[in-house]
Amino acid sequence: MALQAARSRMEPTDPATITLPAGGKWITGVRKAAKARLVAMGLPGRRDEYWKYTRPDALIAPEPARAPLLTTDEKPVFDQVDRLKLVFVDGKLDLAASDPLAMAEIEIETLPNGAKRDLHWAQGMFGALEARGQNPVPRPLAALNTTLAEEGLLIRVTGVAPRPICLHYVRENPDADAMVRHLIRLEPGASLTLLENGPAAARLNAVTEVDIADGAAFHHIRTQGRDHARQAATHLFASLGKGSEFKSFTLTVNGILTRNECVIDLTGDDASATVSGASVGDGDFHQDDTVFVTHQGANCASRQVFKKVLRNGATGVFQGKILVEPTAQKTDGYQISQGLLLDEDSQFLAKPELEIYADDVACSHGSTVGAIDETALFYLTSRGIPRNLAQDMLVLAFLAEALGEIGDAGIRADIQARLEGWIERHRA
């Protein structure tokens, strides 16, 4: 597998021993710089401030833990959507199973092909947002990805994409160890919706960099589920130009360990960014959302909305920060994270932060954790609704604010229906 090959190039605790993959001049230079960053910061450890709630051991071990494959008759998410479908099997693009890499207003190329060239439009962008995102918080797994990832896509959007691009991940090997890197550039006024779904690997390290030019719009909807024993670390880096828009929603169900990091820079004036997520976990489930939003432009808005439902000892983590630079006057920043615990064994760990250096701003953050409202539960049961159905209704109502961030009504309805099915299968 891709990551197993990458792991063979280094000792598990010494990034300095990495041997870089073959590639053209431009990408080799980027990889050398990323390796230097990784050597300087080291691999993540429990003493690191942003890893104190999530153990990184399994994500940096020489080999992944085996994850049994799940067989199901349930159709994949987004199957009802008219989209350009690109299939990755065990972390590698399967061209035979994918739609042709061609669509109006979009240029698509594989990372392996782009890496062979000495000149490419990705030169100067590949790894740039990851490097910028290392300050003030080190993100060593992202630097590791820049150094070693050999699979992924280079996507350039020049206008309004006529339909979404869907990255469908399939796992065939219970030991699949994948490292995937995507680079997306939206030119001024362009727009794209990116969909992601499926169990990519027993262990996944994925990084996506998105450069959104002035007046462009990028919408992202991702579902993480199915194979429970899988482990994943993902990073989404985004830079927003003047008047641009960024929206990202992630649904996480199942997964023994999932850490999703999102790093957003609002560099242009009048830009807006929304990061949201819903997760439901049962048993040995650990899901971590770590978000860092930096406001640099004036009159920008950002939203962070995260809801987690946990039972039977499951753990949910939220670390979210809004940083407002002195230039970011008239910033509107909103952050909410909430955990719903369905028993006394589960836990929700939250670290909301605001750091503000401008004086004309409206920023707020809030974090709560609690159990099912017994008064509301009594009200529903007293009207003839069985207790288990009443609890399901309250759980879905709790998740509604996060689901409401999905702009496409059809996709939102499909995701809610799948959530209802999951909740029904995991009733007490």
N, C-alpha and C positions, 0 to 999 in steps of 0.2 A: 504494500500500500504506500501511498505518497508520503505520509508522515513517518511510517516505519523506515522508509528509505532515508528520509531526512534525519531521523533519530540516529541512524547508523553513522551519520557524519559528525556526531558529537558525543562526548561523555555526558551522562545525564545531569551532572552537577557542575559542568564546566563549559559554558558557552564559548570560551576561547578556543576550544578544540573543533569548532564547526568548520566543515569544508563546504564552501559555497557551491550551489548547483551551477551547471554550465549555462551560459546565456550571452547575449550581445553586450556591447560595451556599456550602454546606458543602464541596463538593469543590473549588471555586475557592480557598477559603482554604487547604486542604491543599496544593494545587498551588503556591500562592504560597510557602508555607513550604518545600516541597521545592526549589523553584527557588532560594530563598535559601541553603539548605544546599549545593546544587550549585555555586552561584557561589562560595561561601566555600571549598569544598574543591577545585574544579576537576575536570576530567576526568582519568581515570587515566593515568599515565605510567610508563615503565620504571624511573624512579628511586624510585617508591613501593615501600615495603617488601614489600607483599603482591602486587606485580605484577612482581617481578624475574625470575620464572620463566616468565611468560606475557606475550607482547606484546599490549597492548590496541589497537594501531593499527587493525586491521580492525574492531574492535567500535565504534569511535567515528568511523570515516571517514564522509564525507558520503553515500556510496553503498556498498551491499554488493557484494562480488565475485559475479559470476554463478556459480550452482551448477547444473550440469546435472541434470535430473530422472532418477530411476532408475525403470525399469519392472520389475516383478517379479510373478510369479504366487504368491508366498508370501503366505499369509493374515496379516493384521495380528495383532500380539500382543493377547491378551485376547479374541479373537473367540469363544473357547469359554466365556467367563465370562458369567453372567447379570448384566448391568449396565445402568445408565442411560447411554446413549451420547450424548455431545455432541460434535459435529464442528466443528472450526475449519478453514477453508480459507484458506490464506495469512494466518493470524492473525486471521481474523474469523469469529465464530460463524455457522454455516450452519444456520438453524432448520429448513429443509426437509429436510436430511439427518440431523438430530438427532432423538432421542426427545423427546416432550413434556417441558417443564420442570416436571414434577410428580412427586413421590414422597412417600410417607408419611414424616412426621417431618422433612421437609426443605423449606426455602424456597429457590428458585433464581430469581435475577433477573440480567439482563445489566447489565454496568457502564454502557453507554450510557443505559439507562433509569434506573438508580439515580442517575446523575450529574445528571440533569435535575431531580431533586427538591430542595427546600430542606430537607427533613427526611427522614432515612433511618436505619435501624438501624446502617448502616455508619459513620455520623457518629461521630467520636471514636475509631474503630478504623482506618479507612483511612489508611494511611501512618504509623500510630503505631509499629508494630513496626519498620518500615524506619527511622524516625527514631531509635528507641532503638538499633538495630543499627549506627548510624554511629559509635558510641563503644565502645571506643577505636580501632576500625579504620574509616577512611572507606570507604564503598562507593558511589562516585559513579554507577555504572551503575544501581543501585537507585534512587537519588534522581532520576536522569533518567527512569526509568520512572514514578515517582510523579508527576513533573511533566507528562509527556506522554502516558502510556498512555490510550487511549480504548476498548480492547477487552478483554473479560474477563467474569468471573462473580462475583456476590456470593452466597455460599452460607451459609445459617444452618441448623444441625442442632439440632433440639429433642429428639430421642430416638435410638433405635437404628435406623440406616438399614437397611432390609430388603435392600438390595443395593448394590454399589459404584457410584460415579460414575466414568465413564471419559471422559477428555478425549482425543479422537482428533484428531491434527493431520494435515492433508493439505496438500500443496504442489502447486499447479498452475502457478505462475509461476516460472521460473528466476531471476528477480530479486526474488522476494518478500522484503520487509523488514518483519518483524512485531515489534510491541511489545504484550505481553499482560500483563494484571494480574488476579489472582484474589484474592479475600478470603473467608476461611472462618472462621466462628465456630461452635464446638461448645459448647452450653449444658451445665450440670452433668449428668453421667451420660450424655451423648450419645456416639455412636460413629459413625465414618464411615471407609470405605476409599476412597481416591482413586487411580485408575489414570491414567497418562499414557503415550501412545505416538505415534509417527509423526514424520516430518520436518516441522517447522512452517514453516520459511522458509529462504531462502538465508542470512539473518541473523536471529537471534532475540534479543530482550531480554525475558525473562519474570520476573515477580516474583509470589510467592504468600505471603500473610500468613495465618497460622493461629493463632487464639486458642483455646486448649483449656482450658475451665473445669474446676473441681474434679470429679474422678471421671470425666472424659471420656477418650475414646481416639480417636486419629487414626492411621491406617495409610496409607502412601503407597508406591506401587510405580511406577517410571518406567523406560521404555526409550527410549534415544536411539540411532538407527541409520539404516540405509538410505542416503540420499543422502550420499555421502562429502564433497563439497565444501562442505557447509553449515557455518555458524559460529553459535555460540550462547553467550550468557551468561545464566545463570539464578540466581535468589536464592530461597531458602526461609527465611522468618522464622517462628519459632514461640515462643509463650509458654505455659508449662505451669502449671496450677493444682495445688492440693493433690490428691495421689493420682491424677494424670492420667498418660496414656501417649502417647508419640509414637514412631512407627517409620517410617523412610524408607529405601528401597533404590532405587538407580539402576544400571541396566546401560547402559554406553556402548560401542557398537561402531561403527566408522567415525566420520567427522567430522574435518575438517581442523583445527578449533579448537572446543573445548568447555570452558567454565569453569562449574562448578556450585558456588555458595556456599550454605552452610547455617548459619544463625545461630539458636541455641536458647537460651532463658532458662528455667531451671527455677526458677520463682518461688515455688511452693508446696512444702510438705513432702511427702515420700514419693512424689515424681514420678519417672518414668523416661523416658529418651530414648535411642533407638538410631538412628544414622546409618551407613549402609553402602553400599558400591558395588563393582561389578566392572567392569573395562574391559579390552578387548582391542583393540590397535591395530596397524596395518600401514602402514609407509611414512610419508607426510606427515600423521601423526596427532598431535595435541597435545591432551591431556585433563588438566584441572586440577580437583581437588577441594579446596576451601578451606572449612574447618569451624571454627566458634567456638562452644563450649558454655560457658555461664555457670551455675554452681551458686550459687543464693541460698538456696533452702529447705534444711531439714535432712533427712537420711536419704534423699537422692535418688541415683539411679544413672544413669550415662550410658555408652554404648558407641559407639566409632567403629571400624569394620572396613572396610578398603579393600584391594583386591587389583587389580593391574594387570599384564597380560601384553603385552609390547611386542616388535616385530620390525621389521626393515628400516628402522631409523632413527626409529622412533616415539618419542614423548616422553610420559611420565606425570608428573604433579605432585601432591603431597599436602601441604597446609598445614593442620595441625589443632592446635587449642588447647583446653585445659581450664582455665577460670578458676574458682577456688573462693573465694567471698567469705567473710568472717569468720563470717557467720551460717550457713554451710552445713556444720555439723558432721555427722559420720558420712556424708560423701560417698563414693561408690564410683564412680570414674571409670576407664575402660579405653579405650585407644587403640592400634590396631595398623595399620600401613600397610606393604605389602610389594610389591615389584616383581620380576617374573620376566622377564629379558631373554633373548630367543631368538637374539640375535646381539650382536656387539660395537659395532654402530652405534647401538643404542637407548640411552635413558637414563631413569632414574627419579630425580626430584628431590624430596626430602622435607624438611619443616620441622615436626617435632612439638614441641609446647610444653606445659608445665605451669606454672601460676602459682597458688600456693596460699597462702591467708591464714587457713585454719582448721587446728587442730592435731589433730583426730580424723578423719582421712581415710584412704582407701586408694585411691591413684591410681597408674596405671602407663601408660607409653607405650613403644612399640617400633617400629622401622622397619628393614627389611632389604631388600637387593637382591641378586640373584644369578642364576645360570644354572640350566639343567636339571641335576638331580642325576645325574651320569654313572653312579654306582653303581646307583641305582634303574633307570636306563635300561638298563644292562647286565643287571640282574636280569630285567627284563621280556623283553628280546630273547633272552636265553639260554633262555627258555622258549617260544620259537617265535613271539612276537608281533613283527610287523614294526616296524622302528624308528619309522616315522612314526606308526603307531597307538600305540606305546608312549609317544611324546612327547605325543600328544594326551591320553592317559590321565593323564599327570603334570600337564599344564596344567589339566585339569578338576579334578584333586585339589587343585591349588594354589588354585583359585577356590572350592572347596567351602565354606570358612568364611564367605565373604561371601554366597554363595547361601543358606547355611543361615539367614541372617537374615530371609529371606522366610517369613512365617508360613503362607501358603496353599500347601499341598502341590501342588495342581494347577497353580497359576501357577509355582511353583518348577520343576516338571518341564518345563513348556513352555519356560521361559527357558533351562533347561539344554539342552534339545533344540536350541533355536535356536543356542546357543553352540557346541554340537557341530558343527552345520552350518557355522557361520562358520569354525571352526577347520579343518574339513576342506577348505573352499574356499581357505583361505589357507596351506596346507601349503607347506613349502619345496620 
